[in-house]
Amino acid sequence: MDIKSLQMFQHLARSLHFGKTAQVYFVSPSTLSRTIQRLENQLGCNLLHRDNRTVMLTDSGKKFLTYADNQLEQWQQLQQTLNQQQAQLTGKLHIYCSVTAAYSHLPPLLDKFRQQHPLVEIMLTTGDAADALEQVQQKIVDIAIAANPDNLSKSLFFQPIAEIPLAVIAPTISCKVQQLVEQKQLNWSNIPIILPEHGPARKRFEQWYRQKQQGKANIYATVSGHEALVSMVALGCGVGISPKVVVDNSPVKDRVQYLQNVGDIAPFELGVCCLKSRQEQAMITAFLQAIPQKI
C-alpha cells in the first residue's frame, strides 16, 4: 500500500469525482480506478459505491479515509523533519485559486517562494473562488487564495494580501438590458440579474439589493465563478456584481461597463488561507513567510 495510492484515494474520497482526481494526479480515470480496486483487494472490502453518475464512500471507505489521513499526515511530517535537515525544501505544495487570481495575485506570491525553494513542485487547481475555503478545510489543497468571509472558521488561518473592490456591471452591446440601465430612473425589479451560486459575492449582492427597497430581484441565472458571471453579462443576459479585477482581466472586458451611482458595495479582503493545524508545517510556513507585504 504505497503513499501515492493513499494520496489518490484521499483526494477521490473528498472530490467524489474520478475525472477531477485523475487530472490532479496526471493519470487516466481507468488507471485511477485500477488503483482503487487494488486497495479494495488488499483490504478485502469495497471502499466506494460507484455507478455511471455518482461516487459515494462506503462505511469501510470512511474508516479507511481516517487511516489514510493519519498516514499521510505522518508521512508529511516525516518528510518535513528530514527536509529541515537539508539545505532546501522538497515536495509538493497544492494551491487553489480562481482563474483570475492565477493571473492577478498568484505570480507575485510565488516569485520569492520559488526563488528560495526551487525544488518544491507547485500543484495548482483553479475553480470557483467561493469554493476556496472548503478546498482547504477538506484537505484537498494546502493553501488557497480566498475572500475573507463574514465568519471565518476558527480552524482556518487567514493572511490578508489585498483589498478587492466590487462593482455593478452591465452589457455595452445593444440589447434590452442595456436599454433598461440607460433609463434615468432604474427599476431594479425589472432588470435581469446574474448571480454567483454562493459565497461572499452573493451576500454582497443581497445586502446591496435590500438597500434598493424595490421588491423582489429579477434573477435571470446563477453561475459558478465570477469569470462566468462577467461572460453572461457581456452576452447581454443581465447585470451583476463582480470584483473589478475579474472584469479587468476578462477577455470580454470591452463588452461590459461599470454602472455609476448605483450605491456602495463593500470590498472583499483577499488573502492566503490554510488550516491552523498545518500552519507550522515547514512548506506552508515557508510560503507564508515569502508573501510580500503588498501585492
C-alpha beads as a LAMMPS data file, in Angstrom:
LAMMPS data file: protein, C-alpha beads

295 atoms
294 bonds

1 atom types
1 bond types

-500.0 500.0 xlo xhi
-500.0 500.0 ylo yhi
-500.0 500.0 zlo zhi

Masses

1 110.0

Atoms # bond

1 1 1 0.000 0.000 0.000
2 1 1 2.089 2.893 -1.323
3 1 1 1.874 6.594 -0.475
4 1 1 0.660 7.685 -3.919
5 1 1 -2.258 5.244 -3.780
6 1 1 -3.257 6.648 -0.383
7 1 1 -2.974 10.199 -1.729
8 1 1 -5.145 9.387 -4.737
9 1 1 -7.763 7.699 -2.549
10 1 1 -7.746 10.634 -0.109
11 1 1 -8.374 13.130 -2.918
12 1 1 -11.046 10.950 -4.551
13 1 1 -12.803 10.431 -1.206
14 1 1 -13.310 14.189 -0.984
15 1 1 -13.800 15.123 -4.630
16 1 1 -16.046 12.089 -5.315
17 1 1 -15.148 12.577 -8.971
18 1 1 -12.801 10.195 -10.823
19 1 1 -12.116 12.711 -13.594
20 1 1 -11.064 15.526 -11.265
21 1 1 -8.792 13.319 -9.153
22 1 1 -7.245 11.713 -12.234
23 1 1 -6.484 15.173 -13.620
24 1 1 -4.781 16.304 -10.408
25 1 1 -2.507 13.233 -10.388
26 1 1 -1.909 13.187 -14.161
27 1 1 -3.353 9.697 -14.682
28 1 1 -6.304 8.406 -16.682
29 1 1 -9.612 7.649 -14.915
30 1 1 -9.110 3.958 -15.746
31 1 1 -5.682 3.986 -14.065
32 1 1 -7.210 5.632 -11.009
33 1 1 -9.981 3.033 -10.976
34 1 1 -7.419 0.203 -11.025
35 1 1 -5.567 1.853 -8.126
36 1 1 -8.753 1.911 -6.047
37 1 1 -9.508 -1.692 -6.971
38 1 1 -6.037 -2.753 -5.771
39 1 1 -6.672 -1.057 -2.441
40 1 1 -10.034 -2.796 -2.164
41 1 1 -8.432 -6.149 -2.955
42 1 1 -5.763 -5.602 -0.304
43 1 1 -8.370 -4.641 2.282
44 1 1 -10.945 -7.227 1.270
45 1 1 -13.839 -4.747 1.135
46 1 1 -15.438 -2.090 -1.058
47 1 1 -14.328 1.469 -0.365
48 1 1 -16.718 3.168 -2.773
49 1 1 -20.239 2.824 -4.107
50 1 1 -19.979 3.864 -7.749
51 1 1 -22.118 3.847 -10.867
52 1 1 -22.113 5.807 -14.102
53 1 1 -23.170 9.031 -12.352
54 1 1 -22.270 9.031 -8.677
55 1 1 -19.464 8.064 -6.322
56 1 1 -20.001 7.617 -2.576
57 1 1 -17.868 6.336 0.280
58 1 1 -18.923 3.113 1.946
59 1 1 -18.712 2.783 5.733
60 1 1 -15.420 0.935 5.192
61 1 1 -14.302 3.750 2.899
62 1 1 -14.962 6.342 5.616
63 1 1 -12.878 4.354 8.101
64 1 1 -10.101 3.909 5.564
65 1 1 -10.131 7.655 4.830
66 1 1 -9.389 8.330 8.504
67 1 1 -6.492 5.862 8.279
68 1 1 -5.232 7.462 5.048
69 1 1 -5.419 10.967 6.572
70 1 1 -3.364 9.843 9.573
71 1 1 -0.771 8.002 7.498
72 1 1 -0.310 10.845 5.033
73 1 1 -0.100 13.387 7.846
74 1 1 2.667 11.337 9.476
75 1 1 4.402 10.919 6.107
76 1 1 4.308 14.661 5.502
77 1 1 5.637 15.379 8.977
78 1 1 8.472 12.900 8.409
79 1 1 9.310 14.498 5.060
80 1 1 9.356 17.950 6.595
81 1 1 11.527 16.796 9.504
82 1 1 14.009 15.355 7.026
83 1 1 13.747 18.413 4.776
84 1 1 14.578 20.700 7.679
85 1 1 17.887 18.871 7.924
86 1 1 18.577 19.620 4.254
87 1 1 19.530 22.877 2.595
88 1 1 16.308 23.099 0.574
89 1 1 12.683 22.079 0.914
90 1 1 11.347 19.401 -1.420
91 1 1 7.881 18.028 -2.052
92 1 1 4.567 19.239 -3.462
93 1 1 2.559 22.307 -2.477
94 1 1 -1.117 22.191 -3.512
95 1 1 -2.675 25.623 -4.168
96 1 1 -6.264 26.536 -5.099
97 1 1 -7.465 29.832 -6.557
98 1 1 -9.761 31.281 -9.207
99 1 1 -8.615 31.598 -12.815
100 1 1 -8.376 35.372 -12.392
101 1 1 -6.330 35.099 -9.180
102 1 1 -3.936 32.807 -11.040
103 1 1 -3.164 35.803 -13.298
104 1 1 -3.545 38.722 -10.925
105 1 1 -2.284 37.631 -7.493
106 1 1 -0.594 34.226 -7.603
107 1 1 2.572 35.179 -9.581
108 1 1 3.864 37.735 -7.025
109 1 1 3.020 35.287 -4.220
110 1 1 5.138 32.598 -5.856
111 1 1 8.095 34.677 -7.076
112 1 1 10.048 34.850 -3.797
113 1 1 8.974 31.376 -2.654
114 1 1 10.202 29.718 -5.869
115 1 1 13.498 31.569 -5.692
116 1 1 14.033 30.363 -2.126
117 1 1 12.679 26.827 -2.635
118 1 1 13.193 25.817 -6.279
119 1 1 12.815 22.079 -5.576
120 1 1 9.213 22.412 -4.356
121 1 1 6.705 21.321 -7.007
122 1 1 3.683 23.640 -7.275
123 1 1 0.374 21.898 -7.996
124 1 1 -2.305 24.425 -8.966
125 1 1 -6.062 23.853 -9.113
126 1 1 -8.347 26.623 -10.378
127 1 1 -12.090 26.944 -9.864
128 1 1 -14.847 28.991 -8.287
129 1 1 -13.397 31.397 -5.709
130 1 1 -16.392 30.664 -3.464
131 1 1 -15.145 27.068 -3.053
132 1 1 -11.628 28.020 -1.926
133 1 1 -12.102 27.731 1.854
134 1 1 -13.864 24.381 1.526
135 1 1 -10.931 23.061 -0.519
136 1 1 -8.619 23.893 2.410
137 1 1 -10.946 22.575 5.112
138 1 1 -11.374 19.269 3.275
139 1 1 -7.570 18.972 2.928
140 1 1 -7.816 18.751 -0.845
141 1 1 -5.238 21.559 -1.059
142 1 1 -2.642 23.029 1.297
143 1 1 -3.242 26.714 0.585
144 1 1 -5.930 28.766 -1.138
145 1 1 -6.350 32.350 -2.268
146 1 1 -9.764 33.311 -0.932
147 1 1 -12.038 36.142 0.125
148 1 1 -12.331 36.588 3.879
149 1 1 -15.903 35.577 4.786
150 1 1 -18.008 37.368 7.370
151 1 1 -17.483 34.476 9.792
152 1 1 -14.125 32.775 9.309
153 1 1 -13.905 29.271 10.769
154 1 1 -11.704 29.025 13.855
155 1 1 -9.884 26.130 12.170
156 1 1 -8.525 28.454 9.447
157 1 1 -5.607 30.883 9.342
158 1 1 -6.088 33.880 7.024
159 1 1 -3.349 36.299 5.941
160 1 1 -4.682 39.360 4.032
161 1 1 -2.892 40.324 0.819
162 1 1 -5.181 42.833 -0.937
163 1 1 -8.481 44.687 -0.886
164 1 1 -10.685 43.895 -3.869
165 1 1 -13.321 46.479 -4.896
166 1 1 -16.594 45.288 -6.420
167 1 1 -18.803 46.970 -8.980
168 1 1 -22.136 46.569 -10.742
169 1 1 -21.558 45.729 -14.403
170 1 1 -23.871 45.802 -17.420
171 1 1 -23.504 44.939 -21.116
172 1 1 -22.385 47.513 -23.687
173 1 1 -23.904 45.718 -26.682
174 1 1 -27.267 46.850 -27.979
175 1 1 -29.831 44.757 -26.111
176 1 1 -32.855 45.045 -23.831
177 1 1 -30.673 45.049 -20.691
178 1 1 -28.596 47.953 -21.990
179 1 1 -31.766 49.917 -22.707
180 1 1 -33.055 49.277 -19.185
181 1 1 -29.866 50.500 -17.455
182 1 1 -29.731 53.676 -19.580
183 1 1 -33.031 54.932 -18.182
184 1 1 -32.847 57.906 -15.814
185 1 1 -34.800 56.094 -13.105
186 1 1 -33.715 52.470 -12.817
187 1 1 -36.443 49.992 -11.906
188 1 1 -34.261 47.232 -10.471
189 1 1 -37.124 44.769 -10.161
190 1 1 -37.341 44.706 -13.987
191 1 1 -33.615 44.366 -14.681
192 1 1 -32.365 40.753 -15.091
193 1 1 -29.680 39.857 -12.549
194 1 1 -26.831 37.328 -12.914
195 1 1 -25.782 35.977 -9.516
196 1 1 -22.997 33.767 -8.146
197 1 1 -24.329 30.444 -6.851
198 1 1 -22.920 31.098 -3.370
199 1 1 -20.113 32.777 -1.489
200 1 1 -19.250 36.320 -0.306
201 1 1 -20.225 37.987 -3.610
202 1 1 -23.724 36.560 -3.313
203 1 1 -24.038 38.021 0.199
204 1 1 -22.715 41.365 -1.030
205 1 1 -25.439 41.429 -3.688
206 1 1 -28.181 40.591 -1.173
207 1 1 -27.033 43.387 1.150
208 1 1 -26.784 45.849 -1.734
209 1 1 -30.180 44.954 -3.227
210 1 1 -32.031 45.208 0.101
211 1 1 -30.993 48.864 0.229
212 1 1 -32.839 49.471 -3.059
213 1 1 -36.208 48.554 -1.497
214 1 1 -37.630 47.759 -4.941
215 1 1 -39.253 44.413 -4.266
216 1 1 -38.015 41.004 -5.331
217 1 1 -34.916 40.824 -7.535
218 1 1 -35.383 39.554 -11.092
219 1 1 -32.860 36.672 -11.066
220 1 1 -32.070 35.605 -14.639
221 1 1 -29.446 32.972 -13.770
222 1 1 -26.952 31.805 -11.146
223 1 1 -23.444 30.820 -12.204
224 1 1 -20.328 29.238 -10.728
225 1 1 -17.392 31.653 -10.726
226 1 1 -17.033 35.388 -11.329
227 1 1 -15.473 34.774 -14.753
228 1 1 -18.663 33.061 -15.943
229 1 1 -20.756 35.903 -14.482
230 1 1 -18.815 38.521 -16.474
231 1 1 -19.286 36.472 -19.652
232 1 1 -23.049 36.216 -19.079
233 1 1 -23.268 39.990 -18.606
234 1 1 -21.172 40.558 -21.744
235 1 1 -23.655 38.443 -23.702
236 1 1 -26.479 40.798 -22.678
237 1 1 -28.219 38.376 -20.303
238 1 1 -28.352 40.787 -17.367
239 1 1 -26.339 42.835 -14.886
240 1 1 -24.264 41.539 -11.982
241 1 1 -21.849 42.340 -9.182
242 1 1 -18.256 41.372 -9.870
243 1 1 -14.790 42.065 -8.458
244 1 1 -13.188 44.721 -10.667
245 1 1 -10.033 42.621 -11.009
246 1 1 -12.082 39.888 -12.715
247 1 1 -13.537 42.375 -15.198
248 1 1 -10.157 43.977 -15.892
249 1 1 -8.603 40.567 -16.663
250 1 1 -11.546 39.253 -18.686
251 1 1 -11.220 38.719 -22.470
252 1 1 -14.707 40.278 -22.800
253 1 1 -13.997 43.384 -20.708
254 1 1 -14.731 45.655 -23.701
255 1 1 -18.279 44.284 -23.802
256 1 1 -19.194 45.343 -20.251
257 1 1 -19.433 48.669 -18.450
258 1 1 -19.361 49.777 -14.825
259 1 1 -22.621 51.344 -13.686
260 1 1 -22.175 54.594 -11.795
261 1 1 -24.184 55.994 -8.863
262 1 1 -25.868 52.696 -8.013
263 1 1 -24.866 52.532 -4.349
264 1 1 -21.786 51.480 -2.399
265 1 1 -20.688 47.846 -2.258
266 1 1 -18.294 46.707 0.467
267 1 1 -14.973 45.430 -0.978
268 1 1 -13.510 41.972 -0.438
269 1 1 -10.494 41.303 1.756
270 1 1 -8.449 38.836 -0.279
271 1 1 -5.909 36.629 1.430
272 1 1 -3.994 33.394 1.687
273 1 1 -5.683 30.703 3.746
274 1 1 -4.561 27.417 5.319
275 1 1 -5.549 25.180 8.208
276 1 1 -4.222 26.391 11.552
277 1 1 -3.258 22.811 12.358
278 1 1 -0.907 22.836 9.349
279 1 1 0.364 26.403 9.660
280 1 1 3.612 25.315 11.338
281 1 1 4.476 22.740 8.678
282 1 1 7.749 23.704 7.052
283 1 1 6.499 24.146 3.494
284 1 1 3.421 26.160 4.458
285 1 1 5.439 28.286 6.890
286 1 1 7.957 28.988 4.125
287 1 1 5.182 30.027 1.736
288 1 1 3.590 32.384 4.261
289 1 1 6.949 33.942 5.097
290 1 1 7.636 34.592 1.415
291 1 1 4.435 36.590 0.876
292 1 1 5.213 40.249 0.058
293 1 1 3.610 42.885 2.264
294 1 1 1.770 44.463 -0.670
295 1 1 0.660 42.883 -3.945

Bonds

1 1 1 2
2 1 2 3
3 1 3 4
4 1 4 5
5 1 5 6
6 1 6 7
7 1 7 8
8 1 8 9
9 1 9 10
10 1 10 11
11 1 11 12
12 1 12 13
13 1 13 14
14 1 14 15
15 1 15 16
16 1 16 17
17 1 17 18
18 1 18 19
19 1 19 20
20 1 20 21
21 1 21 22
22 1 22 23
23 1 23 24
24 1 24 25
25 1 25 26
26 1 26 27
27 1 27 28
28 1 28 29
29 1 29 30
30 1 30 31
31 1 31 32
32 1 32 33
33 1 33 34
34 1 34 35
35 1 35 36
36 1 36 37
37 1 37 38
38 1 38 39
39 1 39 40
40 1 40 41
41 1 41 42
42 1 42 43
43 1 43 44
44 1 44 45
45 1 45 46
46 1 46 47
47 1 47 48
48 1 48 49
49 1 49 50
50 1 50 51
51 1 51 52
52 1 52 53
53 1 53 54
54 1 54 55
55 1 55 56
56 1 56 57
57 1 57 58
58 1 58 59
59 1 59 60
60 1 60 61
61 1 61 62
62 1 62 63
63 1 63 64
64 1 64 65
65 1 65 66
66 1 66 67
67 1 67 68
68 1 68 69
69 1 69 70
70 1 70 71
71 1 71 72
72 1 72 73
73 1 73 74
74 1 74 75
75 1 75 76
76 1 76 77
77 1 77 78
78 1 78 79
79 1 79 80
80 1 80 81
81 1 81 82
82 1 82 83
83 1 83 84
84 1 84 85
85 1 85 86
86 1 86 87
87 1 87 88
88 1 88 89
89 1 89 90
90 1 90 91
91 1 91 92
92 1 92 93
93 1 93 94
94 1 94 95
95 1 95 96
96 1 96 97
97 1 97 98
98 1 98 99
99 1 99 100
100 1 100 101
101 1 101 102
102 1 102 103
103 1 103 104
104 1 104 105
105 1 105 106
106 1 106 107
107 1 107 108
108 1 108 109
109 1 109 110
110 1 110 111
111 1 111 112
112 1 112 113
113 1 113 114
114 1 114 115
115 1 115 116
116 1 116 117
117 1 117 118
118 1 118 119
119 1 119 120
120 1 120 121
121 1 121 122
122 1 122 123
123 1 123 124
124 1 124 125
125 1 125 126
126 1 126 127
127 1 127 128
128 1 128 129
129 1 129 130
130 1 130 131
131 1 131 132
132 1 132 133
133 1 133 134
134 1 134 135
135 1 135 136
136 1 136 137
137 1 137 138
138 1 138 139
139 1 139 140
140 1 140 141
141 1 141 142
142 1 142 143
143 1 143 144
144 1 144 145
145 1 145 146
146 1 146 147
147 1 147 148
148 1 148 149
149 1 149 150
150 1 150 151
151 1 151 152
152 1 152 153
153 1 153 154
154 1 154 155
155 1 155 156
156 1 156 157
157 1 157 158
158 1 158 159
159 1 159 160
160 1 160 161
161 1 161 162
162 1 162 163
163 1 163 164
164 1 164 165
165 1 165 166
166 1 166 167
167 1 167 168
168 1 168 169
169 1 169 170
170 1 170 171
171 1 171 172
172 1 172 173
173 1 173 174
174 1 174 175
175 1 175 176
176 1 176 177
177 1 177 178
178 1 178 179
179 1 179 180
180 1 180 181
181 1 181 182
182 1 182 183
183 1 183 184
184 1 184 185
185 1 185 186
186 1 186 187
187 1 187 188
188 1 188 189
189 1 189 190
190 1 190 191
191 1 191 192
192 1 192 193
193 1 193 194
194 1 194 195
195 1 195 196
196 1 196 197
197 1 197 198
198 1 198 199
199 1 199 200
200 1 200 201
201 1 201 202
202 1 202 203
203 1 203 204
204 1 204 205
205 1 205 206
206 1 206 207
207 1 207 208
208 1 208 209
209 1 209 210
210 1 210 211
211 1 211 212
212 1 212 213
213 1 213 214
214 1 214 215
215 1 215 216
216 1 216 217
217 1 217 218
218 1 218 219
219 1 219 220
220 1 220 221
221 1 221 222
222 1 222 223
223 1 223 224
224 1 224 225
225 1 225 226
226 1 226 227
227 1 227 228
228 1 228 229
229 1 229 230
230 1 230 231
231 1 231 232
232 1 232 233
233 1 233 234
234 1 234 235
235 1 235 236
236 1 236 237
237 1 237 238
238 1 238 239
239 1 239 240
240 1 240 241
241 1 241 242
242 1 242 243
243 1 243 244
244 1 244 245
245 1 245 246
246 1 246 247
247 1 247 248
248 1 248 249
249 1 249 250
250 1 250 251
251 1 251 252
252 1 252 253
253 1 253 254
254 1 254 255
255 1 255 256
256 1 256 257
257 1 257 258
258 1 258 259
259 1 259 260
260 1 260 261
261 1 261 262
262 1 262 263
263 1 263 264
264 1 264 265
265 1 265 266
266 1 266 267
267 1 267 268
268 1 268 269
269 1 269 270
270 1 270 271
271 1 271 272
272 1 272 273
273 1 273 274
274 1 274 275
275 1 275 276
276 1 276 277
277 1 277 278
278 1 278 279
279 1 279 280
280 1 280 281
281 1 281 282
282 1 282 283
283 1 283 284
284 1 284 285
285 1 285 286
286 1 286 287
287 1 287 288
288 1 288 289
289 1 289 290
290 1 290 291
291 1 291 292
292 1 292 293
293 1 293 294
294 1 294 295
